[in-house]
Amino acid sequence: MSSLDPGRKAGLRRELESLLGKSAVLSDPEELLVYESDGLTLFRALADFVIFPTSVEQVAAVVRLANRESLPFVARGAGTGLAGGCLPAEGGLVISLMRMNRVLEVDYENQIAVVEPGLVNLHLSWAVGPKGFYYAPDPSSQQACTIGGNIANNSGGPHTLKYGVTVNHVLGLEVVLPDGEIVWLGGRTRESQGYDLTGLFVGSEGTFGIATKIIVRILRRPQAVKTVLAVFDAVEAASESVSAVIGRGLVPAAMEMIDQLTISAVEDAFGCGYPRDAAAALLIELDGLREGMEAQAERVIAACRENGAREVRAARDETERQLLWKGRKSAFGAYGRISPAYMVMDGVIPRTRLPEVLHRVNEIVGAHDLRVGNVFHAGDGNLHPNILYDPRKPGEVERVVKAGGDILKVCAEVGGSISGEHGIGLEKIDYMPLIFTEADLHAMRGVRDAWNPRGLCNPGKIFPSRKACGEASIAYRPHPIEAQGLAQRF
């Protein structure tokens, strides 16, 4: 529900239209509904306006207007986030960056590209592919997610195991700070003087400002790629094979695990060639120099067989390789065929604890009379239990939220973390004390406040807030999801 009276809202709309043009401002309730959530549809809230700037000057002008009017604002890319990170505060502005989607420059000699935040991740690899280059960070949603959103959440992906997460590929950023000032962080080289503010900004979940230009590294495509599918009759055997491969000194580009429920969903949807009767499968990819590639693949295959794989086969050609990856990267979509809704969890654990934790995840979800599909980055211990549910059934949403919280507690208990790549957003703010002390949180709030002293830039995210004193200058008002009993402020 809008926090503005009709007269003030009409005046602000006229002012926004003068800054951006009429076609760049939405304020009708029906139009705003499209932006009431991100990929975590469990939580919803409406903004007063959704706007579509096309330049850094327009972004800065809107942010200055928001400051003048004390309106909260949040940047949004494709809305594929899975933690409620770009959910608007009650009212305020959603600044959609989807019209800032250009590749501005490619410097092949220095292997960098300058892009706008609304560029779809995969489109950068398409742009530089003809010259033999690609952009390494590849979230499973890379066909839809934007590089700006990846910056906000420091996104990972299947190839994180070898190539690292987004922050390892970002050199510099043009940023509109929360007061509307435009600054540059970092530059065009891997090292810059002073504090690593670029590294600090990446992963700040949109609470430090809005990135409007991004300088990223692009890599040459490897000489050779080998993709192996290992099939198991027990999840435990697949889990143990992950550590066995890495224990042999091998660092695959990717090691992805897919469980039985997910295999069935994917095969029904796409027919990718995964054995339907398998308990689990590992998709393992090696890349690098052509010389020695076959020998590495043989060592991977041997490790899987020695740990119980009933079948291990390499993709025969690029077509089969792409089909195997299609199954992995389209798994979330395949769940939509078998369940009205699902919640994608995101936690990290030491990979040696995979067998134990997967067993506990299944126990937790079963105890809540729900189903779970597991498809995740096994090589770096980044779990994604996907809890299937039907929001139309009384009590089912509450059970999903409880099960999700119990899974996060297990991740923390075994020495892991409550987020690997999706961020904390709104979803996990109540679970931050599982891994951080109050002193930790106080220190991190201090950093956030140094960038965002008025608390207008993406408020209500990451940190548990306190009803008594408030964490920002914004007066406390219960968020709609609190009113529904789905979240609690500390």
C-alpha positions as a printed NumPy array, in Angstrom:
array([[  0.   ,   0.   ,   0.   ],
       [  1.291,   3.44 ,  -0.887],
       [  2.689,   5.545,   1.931],
       [  1.964,   8.757,   0.007],
       [ -1.215,  10.795,  -0.083],
       [ -2.71 ,  11.098,  -3.585],
       [ -1.758,  14.74 ,  -4.056],
       [  1.883,  14.235,  -3.139],
       [  2.086,  11.102,  -5.26 ],
       [  0.681,  12.902,  -8.299],
       [  3.203,  15.719,  -7.852],
       [  6.105,  13.285,  -7.56 ],
       [  4.962,  11.437, -10.659],
       [  4.993,  14.674, -12.655],
       [  8.496,  15.425, -11.403],
       [  9.78 ,  11.938, -12.187],
       [  8.275,  12.144, -15.682],
       [ 10.063,  15.446, -16.248],
       [ 13.362,  13.766, -15.315],
       [ 12.899,  10.475, -17.206],
       [ 10.001,  10.801, -19.628],
       [  6.433,   9.531, -19.25 ],
       [  7.191,   6.027, -20.499],
       [  9.811,   5.564, -17.773],
       [  7.519,   5.927, -14.752],
       [  4.989,   3.428, -13.394],
       [  2.684,   4.175, -10.49 ],
       [ -0.632,   2.448, -11.224],
       [ -1.219,  -0.382,  -8.725],
       [ -1.736,  -2.968, -11.491],
       [  1.595,  -2.064, -13.087],
       [  3.419,  -2.09 ,  -9.757],
       [  2.275,  -5.646,  -9.053],
       [  4.888,  -6.935, -11.517],
       [  7.579,  -5.618,  -9.188],
       [  6.113,  -6.692,  -5.847],
       [  8.646,  -9.51 ,  -5.382],
       [ 11.781, -11.034,  -6.809],
       [ 12.317, -14.774,  -7.352],
       [ 11.377, -15.374,  -3.708],
       [  7.646, -14.954,  -4.149],
       [  7.024, -15.774,  -0.519],
       [  7.52 , -12.08 ,   0.321],
       [  5.766,  -9.223,  -1.497],
       [  5.538,  -5.453,  -1.109],
       [  4.513,  -2.601,  -3.393],
       [  6.535,   0.483,  -4.243],
       [  5.003,   3.891,  -4.925],
       [  6.878,   4.141,  -8.228],
       [  8.915,   1.929, -10.522],
       [ 11.165,   3.968, -12.795],
       [ 13.412,   3.099, -15.727],
       [ 16.435,   5.41 , -16.067],
       [ 18.749,   5.132, -19.072],
       [ 21.805,   7.055, -17.836],
       [ 23.862,   7.64 , -14.717],
       [ 22.674,  11.252, -14.692],
       [ 19.061,  10.109, -14.497],
       [ 19.858,   7.629, -11.702],
       [ 21.63 ,  10.353,  -9.735],
       [ 18.779,  12.822, -10.256],
       [ 16.215,  10.326,  -8.992],
       [ 18.335,   9.44 ,  -5.957],
       [ 18.669,  13.141,  -5.096],
       [ 14.891,  13.491,  -5.402],
       [ 14.411,  10.495,  -3.106],
       [ 16.692,  12.131,  -0.544],
       [ 14.826,  15.408,  -0.738],
       [ 11.529,  13.581,  -0.172],
       [ 12.953,  11.054,   2.355],
       [ 11.73 ,   8.205,   0.174],
       [ 13.386,   4.776,   0.364],
       [ 14.708,   3.413,  -2.938],
       [ 16.074,   0.101,  -4.198],
       [ 17.799,  -0.829,  -7.452],
       [ 16.479,  -3.806,  -9.378],
       [ 17.752,  -5.821, -12.318],
       [ 15.81 ,  -8.732, -13.799],
       [ 14.225,  -9.626, -10.452],
       [ 15.775, -13.105, -10.413],
       [ 17.172, -12.698,  -6.896],
       [ 16.128, -15.404,  -4.452],
       [ 16.331, -13.718,  -1.062],
       [ 13.97 , -10.748,  -1.346],
       [ 16.964,  -8.453,  -1.842],
       [ 15.275,  -6.066,  -4.279],
       [ 11.906,  -6.123,  -2.562],
       [ 10.806,  -2.504,  -2.128],
       [ 10.367,  -1.038,   1.283],
       [  6.77 ,  -0.275,   1.987],
       [  6.29 ,   2.43 ,  -0.624],
       [  9.222,   4.328,  -2.119],
       [ 10.995,   3.831,  -5.422],
       [ 12.126,   0.799,  -7.359],
       [ 14.854,   1.899,  -9.781],
       [ 14.839,  -0.668, -12.574],
       [ 18.114,  -0.781, -14.483],
       [ 16.842,  -2.989, -17.299],
       [ 17.123,  -0.181, -19.864],
       [ 20.798,   0.309, -18.997],
       [ 21.848,  -2.898, -20.707],
       [ 24.641,  -2.074, -23.129],
       [ 28.155,  -3.389, -23.615],
       [ 29.914,  -0.019, -23.713],
       [ 33.458,  -1.117, -24.522],
       [ 35.519,  -4.253, -25.038],
       [ 39.305,  -4.081, -24.78 ],
       [ 40.449,  -7.516, -25.961],
       [ 44.12 ,  -6.709, -25.599],
       [ 43.728,  -5.984, -21.893],
       [ 40.885,  -8.468, -21.507],
       [ 38.326,  -6.135, -19.999],
       [ 34.811,  -5.035, -20.845],
       [ 32.793,  -2.067, -19.628],
       [ 29.087,  -2.831, -19.29 ],
       [ 25.921,  -1.348, -17.864],
       [ 24.235,  -3.023, -14.871],
       [ 21.121,  -4.182, -16.725],
       [ 23.102,  -6.325, -19.156],
       [ 22.017,  -9.971, -18.94 ],
       [ 24.959, -12.038, -17.741],
       [ 25.027, -14.442, -20.688],
       [ 24.818, -11.622, -23.218],
       [ 28.349, -10.508, -22.362],
       [ 29.736, -13.937, -23.28 ],
       [ 27.706, -13.799, -26.487],
       [ 29.154, -10.379, -27.29 ],
       [ 32.811, -11.385, -26.842],
       [ 32.445, -15.041, -27.909],
       [ 33.248, -14.494, -31.593],
       [ 36.719, -13.276, -30.559],
       [ 37.316, -16.348, -28.389],
       [ 36.534, -14.785, -25.006],
       [ 33.87 , -15.214, -22.329],
       [ 32.744, -13.882, -18.961],
       [ 33.394, -16.518, -16.3  ],
       [ 30.798, -15.918, -13.522],
       [ 27.803, -17.992, -14.608],
       [ 24.898, -18.157, -12.148],
       [ 22.413, -20.828, -13.085],
       [ 20.026, -18.011, -14.013],
       [ 22.584, -16.445, -16.355],
       [ 20.127, -16.477, -19.244],
       [ 18.025, -13.928, -17.345],
       [ 19.945, -12.401, -14.421],
       [ 21.837,  -9.146, -14.838],
       [ 25.428,  -8.308, -14.079],
       [ 24.258,  -5.496, -11.792],
       [ 22.309,  -8.012,  -9.729],
       [ 25.342, -10.288,  -9.691],
       [ 27.361,  -7.376,  -8.302],
       [ 24.818,  -6.804,  -5.535],
       [ 24.906, -10.41 ,  -4.364],
       [ 28.476, -11.351,  -5.333],
       [ 26.908, -14.189,  -7.268],
       [ 28.607, -17.49 ,  -7.891],
       [ 27.639, -20.288, -10.226],
       [ 28.691, -23.721, -11.376],
       [ 32.21 , -22.601, -12.35 ],
       [ 32.929, -20.835,  -9.036],
       [ 34.973, -23.837,  -7.931],
       [ 37.822, -22.913, -10.293],
       [ 37.17 , -19.311, -11.305],
       [ 35.78 , -17.714,  -8.174],
       [ 32.72 , -15.538,  -7.645],
       [ 31.758, -12.193,  -9.162],
       [ 34.117, -10.098,  -7.032],
       [ 37.072, -11.943,  -8.549],
       [ 36.118, -10.574, -11.979],
       [ 35.176,  -6.955, -11.225],
       [ 37.89 ,  -4.317, -11.563],
       [ 36.022,  -1.047, -11.284],
       [ 32.609,   0.494, -10.764],
       [ 30.863,   3.755, -11.482],
       [ 28.488,   4.203,  -8.567],
       [ 25.699,   6.576,  -7.606],
       [ 26.067,   6.909,  -3.86 ],
       [ 22.964,   7.051,  -1.649],
       [ 23.103,  10.871,  -1.602],
       [ 23.216,  11.109,  -5.404],
       [ 26.948,  11.75 ,  -5.821],
       [ 28.607,   9.913,  -8.745],
       [ 31.985,   8.291,  -7.977],
       [ 34.35 ,   5.689,  -9.442],
       [ 35.667,   2.788,  -7.373],
       [ 38.675,   0.771,  -8.544],
       [ 39.747,   1.062, -12.166],
       [ 40.881,  -0.9  , -15.203],
       [ 43.604,  -2.97 , -13.526],
       [ 43.552,  -5.661, -10.868],
       [ 45.367,  -3.529,  -8.31 ],
       [ 44.434,  -0.026,  -7.247],
       [ 45.662,   2.26 ,  -4.5  ],
       [ 43.967,   2.58 ,  -1.149],
       [ 41.231,   0.486,   0.345],
       [ 39.557,  -2.096,  -1.877],
       [ 36.249,  -0.256,  -2.069],
       [ 35.283,  -2.176,  -5.192],
       [ 35.59 ,  -5.427,  -3.288],
       [ 33.612,  -3.915,  -0.421],
       [ 30.82 ,  -2.734,  -2.719],
       [ 30.422,  -6.082,  -4.476],
       [ 28.124,  -8.171,  -2.303],
       [ 26.732,  -5.223,  -0.34 ],
       [ 23.271,  -6.148,  -1.619],
       [ 22.403,  -2.702,  -2.899],
       [ 22.841,  -0.996,   0.463],
       [ 25.94 ,   1.053,  -0.51 ],
       [ 24.612,   2.653,  -3.695],
       [ 23.765,   1.834,  -7.301],
       [ 26.372,   0.606,  -9.804],
       [ 25.847,   2.263, -13.184],
       [ 28.963,   1.127, -15.076],
       [ 30.969,  -2.023, -14.41 ],
       [ 34.485,  -2.907, -15.582],
       [ 34.913,  -6.685, -15.676],
       [ 37.57 ,  -9.147, -16.7  ],
       [ 36.926, -11.351, -19.694],
       [ 38.823, -14.6  , -20.182],
       [ 40.042, -16.503, -23.218],
       [ 38.098, -19.667, -23.839],
       [ 40.074, -22.733, -22.727],
       [ 41.671, -24.946, -25.377],
       [ 39.742, -27.987, -24.252],
       [ 36.666, -28.836, -22.178],
       [ 35.661, -32.262, -20.9  ],
       [ 32.294, -32.852, -19.253],
       [ 31.608, -36.049, -17.345],
       [ 28.328, -37.412, -15.956],
       [ 28.697, -39.78 , -12.994],
       [ 25.62 , -41.721, -11.901],
       [ 25.068, -43.069,  -8.383],
       [ 22.591, -45.292,  -6.576],
       [ 23.181, -43.466,  -3.296],
       [ 23.476, -39.765,  -2.492],
       [ 26.187, -40.554,   0.038],
       [ 28.381, -42.12 ,  -2.65 ],
       [ 27.986, -39.063,  -4.869],
       [ 28.863, -36.79 ,  -1.955],
       [ 31.954, -38.784,  -1.079],
       [ 33.078, -38.713,  -4.708],
       [ 33.221, -34.919,  -4.604],
       [ 35.872, -34.931,  -1.908],
       [ 37.627, -37.895,  -3.538],
       [ 38.101, -36.013,  -6.817],
       [ 39.434, -32.881,  -5.144],
       [ 41.508, -34.992,  -2.778],
       [ 43.446, -36.246,  -5.792],
       [ 44.71 , -32.751,  -6.464],
       [ 42.24 , -32.079,  -9.266],
       [ 40.37 , -28.782,  -9.509],
       [ 37.489, -29.232, -11.932],
       [ 35.926, -26.119, -13.376],
       [ 32.602, -27.326, -12.002],
       [ 31.18 , -30.139,  -9.86 ],
       [ 27.387, -30.057,  -9.701],
       [ 25.122, -32.526,  -7.905],
       [ 21.559, -33.356,  -8.947],
       [ 19.33 , -35.556,  -6.805],
       [ 16.642, -38.042,  -7.837],
       [ 13.646, -35.724,  -7.558],
       [ 15.432, -33.125,  -9.66 ],
       [ 16.509, -35.687, -12.251],
       [ 12.905, -36.763, -12.702],
       [ 11.706, -33.16 , -13.039],
       [ 14.412, -32.321, -15.571],
       [ 13.851, -35.456, -17.633],
       [ 10.112, -34.816, -17.754],
       [ 10.751, -31.262, -18.917],
       [ 13.757, -31.51 , -21.209],
       [ 14.897, -35.111, -21.689],
       [ 18.572, -34.367, -21.084],
       [ 19.782, -37.941, -20.741],
       [ 20.022, -38.309, -16.968],
       [ 19.108, -41.847, -15.776],
       [ 15.689, -41.573, -14.151],
       [ 16.379, -44.322, -11.625],
       [ 19.572, -42.775, -10.258],
       [ 19.659, -41.531,  -6.675],
       [ 22.03 , -38.749,  -7.67 ],
       [ 24.299, -37.606, -10.479],
       [ 27.428, -35.492, -10.598],
       [ 28.104, -33.219, -13.541],
       [ 31.849, -32.64 , -13.561],
       [ 33.58 , -30.332, -16.012],
       [ 37.301, -30.014, -16.644],
       [ 38.814, -27.28 , -18.774],
       [ 42.256, -25.964, -19.647],
       [ 45.068, -26.996, -21.951],
       [ 44.349, -29.724, -24.459],
       [ 47.515, -31.52 , -23.404],
       [ 46.773, -33.714, -20.406],
       [ 42.995, -33.243, -20.503],
       [ 42.251, -36.915, -21.18 ],
       [ 44.5  , -37.986, -18.332],
       [ 42.675, -35.663, -15.923],
       [ 39.325, -37.009, -17.068],
       [ 40.488, -40.583, -16.472],
       [ 41.491, -39.68 , -12.911],
       [ 38.067, -38.128, -12.284],
       [ 36.296, -41.166, -13.676],
       [ 38.433, -43.488, -11.566],
       [ 37.702, -41.517,  -8.378],
       [ 33.959, -41.678,  -9.009],
       [ 34.001, -45.405,  -9.761],
       [ 36.05 , -46.166,  -6.676],
       [ 33.425, -44.331,  -4.61 ],
       [ 30.424, -46.197,  -5.943],
       [ 29.467, -44.667,  -9.292],
       [ 27.534, -47.248, -11.287],
       [ 28.134, -45.397, -14.547],
       [ 30.517, -42.654, -15.627],
       [ 30.51 , -41.276, -19.137],
       [ 31.927, -38.261, -20.907],
       [ 29.867, -36.128, -23.256],
       [ 30.644, -37.324, -26.777],
       [ 30.361, -33.933, -28.419],
       [ 29.4  , -30.324, -27.792],
       [ 25.72 , -31.041, -28.444],
       [ 25.574, -33.664, -25.707],
       [ 27.591, -31.441, -23.377],
       [ 25.173, -28.56 , -23.848],
       [ 22.226, -30.901, -23.239],
       [ 23.698, -32.095, -19.95 ],
       [ 24.217, -28.5  , -18.85 ],
       [ 20.731, -27.547, -19.977],
       [ 19.358, -30.04 , -17.487],
       [ 21.425, -28.569, -14.661],
       [ 20.782, -24.925, -15.473],
       [ 17.074, -25.394, -16.137],
       [ 16.365, -27.43 , -13.028],
       [ 14.651, -24.601, -11.174],
       [ 12.292, -24.101, -14.083],
       [ 11.57 , -27.818, -14.182],
       [ 10.319, -27.704, -10.593],
       [  7.527, -25.473, -11.861],
       [  6.064, -28.503, -13.654],
       [  5.747, -30.532, -10.478],
       [  4.931, -27.941,  -7.82 ],
       [  2.907, -24.712,  -7.673],
       [  5.754, -23.007,  -5.783],
       [  9.157, -23.659,  -4.284],
       [ 11.627, -21.847,  -2.076],
       [ 15.288, -22.006,  -3.091],
       [ 17.52 , -22.195,  -0.036],
       [ 21.149, -21.112,  -0.151],
       [ 23.694, -22.249,   2.382],
       [ 27.339, -23.251,   2.465],
       [ 28.975, -26.116,   4.294],
       [ 32.396, -27.778,   4.324],
       [ 32.142, -30.221,   1.426],
       [ 33.365, -33.099,   3.588],
       [ 30.094, -32.729,   5.545],
       [ 27.922, -33.181,   2.428],
       [ 26.682, -36.743,   3.202],
       [ 25.649, -35.824,   6.744],
       [ 24.047, -32.496,   5.867],
       [ 22.079, -33.811,   2.897],
       [ 20.717, -36.543,   5.14 ],
       [ 19.658, -33.955,   7.716],
       [ 18.095, -31.728,   5.044],
       [ 15.914, -34.606,   3.896],
       [ 14.98 , -35.389,   7.509],
       [ 14.008, -31.772,   8.219],
       [ 11.88 , -31.375,   5.121],
       [ 10.236, -34.763,   5.64 ],
       [  9.404, -33.869,   9.234],
       [  7.471, -30.876,   7.909],
       [  5.624, -33.111,   5.431],
       [  7.191, -31.39 ,   2.434],
       [  9.304, -32.417,  -0.562],
       [ 12.792, -31.184,  -1.436],
       [ 14.884, -31.269,  -4.593],
       [ 18.633, -30.761,  -4.328],
       [ 20.682, -29.34 ,  -7.186],
       [ 23.789, -27.489,  -6.15 ],
       [ 27.452, -26.58 ,  -6.468],
       [ 28.902, -29.591,  -4.681],
       [ 32.531, -28.697,  -5.349],
       [ 32.424, -25.604,  -3.167],
       [ 29.816, -26.889,  -0.722],
       [ 27.138, -24.399,  -1.818],
       [ 23.799, -26.111,  -1.166],
       [ 20.5  , -25.26 ,  -2.812],
       [ 17.712, -27.314,  -1.217],
       [ 14.534, -26.409,  -3.099],
       [ 11.517, -26.899,  -0.868],
       [  8.389, -27.56 ,  -2.904],
       [  5.05 , -26.378,  -1.564],
       [  1.552, -25.27 ,  -2.389],
       [  0.758, -21.836,  -0.941],
       [ -2.976, -22.565,  -1.314],
       [ -2.821, -25.259,   1.378],
       [ -3.396, -23.914,   4.892],
       [ -0.243, -23.903,   6.991],
       [  2.091, -24.975,   4.21 ],
       [  3.862, -21.619,   3.852],
       [  4.584, -21.549,   7.57 ],
       [  6.041, -25.064,   7.409],
       [  8.274, -24.075,   4.485],
       [  9.628, -21.074,   6.382],
       [ 10.274, -23.22 ,   9.456],
       [ 12.002, -25.946,   7.448],
       [ 14.161, -23.36 ,   5.699],
       [ 15.246, -21.905,   9.017],
       [ 16.099, -25.344,  10.371],
       [ 18.286, -26.021,   7.309],
       [ 20.17 , -22.76 ,   7.803],
       [ 20.785, -23.716,  11.427],
       [ 22.349, -26.978,  10.288],
       [ 24.614, -25.093,   7.855],
       [ 25.806, -22.836,  10.665],
       [ 26.159, -25.739,  13.101],
       [ 28.614, -27.639,  10.852],
       [ 30.816, -24.591,  10.333],
       [ 29.239, -23.213,   7.178],
       [ 27.321, -20.079,   6.352],
       [ 23.727, -19.061,   5.679],
       [ 24.411, -17.765,   2.174],
       [ 26.731, -18.766,  -0.623],
       [ 25.578, -16.547,  -3.458],
       [ 21.976, -15.409,  -3.038],
       [ 22.642, -12.892,  -0.293],
       [ 20.803, -12.29 ,   2.959],
       [ 18.188,  -9.924,   1.586],
       [ 14.993, -10.   ,   3.571],
       [ 14.787, -13.77 ,   3.742],
       [ 17.595, -14.414,   6.194],
       [ 17.88 , -11.332,   8.363],
       [ 16.635, -13.193,  11.414],
       [ 19.342, -15.82 ,  10.951],
       [ 22.35 , -13.467,  10.903],
       [ 22.985, -14.077,  14.646],
       [ 23.636, -17.735,  13.79 ],
       [ 26.991, -16.767,  12.301],
       [ 27.7  , -13.246,  13.594],
       [ 27.96 , -11.871,  17.115],
       [ 26.261,  -8.606,  18.061],
       [ 29.709,  -6.988,  17.901],
       [ 30.129,  -8.287,  14.341],
       [ 26.742,  -6.923,  13.322],
       [ 27.438,  -3.581,  15.   ],
       [ 30.691,  -3.243,  13.058],
       [ 29.014,  -4.144,   9.766],
       [ 26.175,  -1.704,  10.424],
       [ 28.815,   0.959,  10.967],
       [ 30.282,   0.269,   7.521],
       [ 26.828,   0.315,   5.952],
       [ 25.995,   3.601,   7.704],
       [ 29.207,   5.207,   6.447],
       [ 27.989,   4.673,   2.878],
       [ 24.285,   5.028,   3.52 ],
       [ 23.855,   7.319,   6.571],
       [ 20.166,   8.08 ,   6.034],
       [ 19.268,   4.443,   5.486],
       [ 17.193,   5.241,   2.404],
       [ 19.145,   2.976,   0.043],
       [ 17.533,  -0.483,   0.171],
       [ 16.426,  -0.313,   3.805],
       [ 15.371,  -3.304,   5.855],
       [ 17.837,  -5.74 ,   4.301],
       [ 20.692,  -7.848,   5.679],
       [ 20.558,  -6.707,   9.312],
       [ 18.12 ,  -7.629,  12.048],
       [ 16.656,  -4.322,  13.179],
       [ 15.506,  -3.32 ,  16.627],
       [ 12.027,  -2.134,  17.314],
       [ 13.078,   0.026,  20.22 ],
       [ 15.745,   2.23 ,  18.73 ],
       [ 15.53 ,   1.618,  15.001],
       [ 18.659,   1.126,  12.905],
       [ 18.104,   4.057,  10.626],
       [ 16.497,   7.405,  10.522],
       [ 13.347,   5.866,   9.06 ],
       [ 10.628,   5.486,  11.671],
       [  9.758,   1.87 ,  12.445],
       [  6.733,   0.524,  10.661],
       [  5.917,  -3.179,  10.514],
       [  6.755,  -4.607,   7.103],
       [  3.863,  -6.401,   5.382],
       [  5.575,  -9.742,   5.868],
       [  5.834,  -9.076,   9.601],
       [  2.134,  -8.394,   9.671],
       [  1.649, -11.809,   8.05 ],
       [  3.754, -13.435,  10.746],
       [  6.396, -14.574,   8.246],
       [  9.307, -12.561,   9.622],
       [ 10.315, -11.042,  12.897],
       [ 12.493,  -8.086,  13.735],
       [ 14.922,  -8.509,  16.589]])
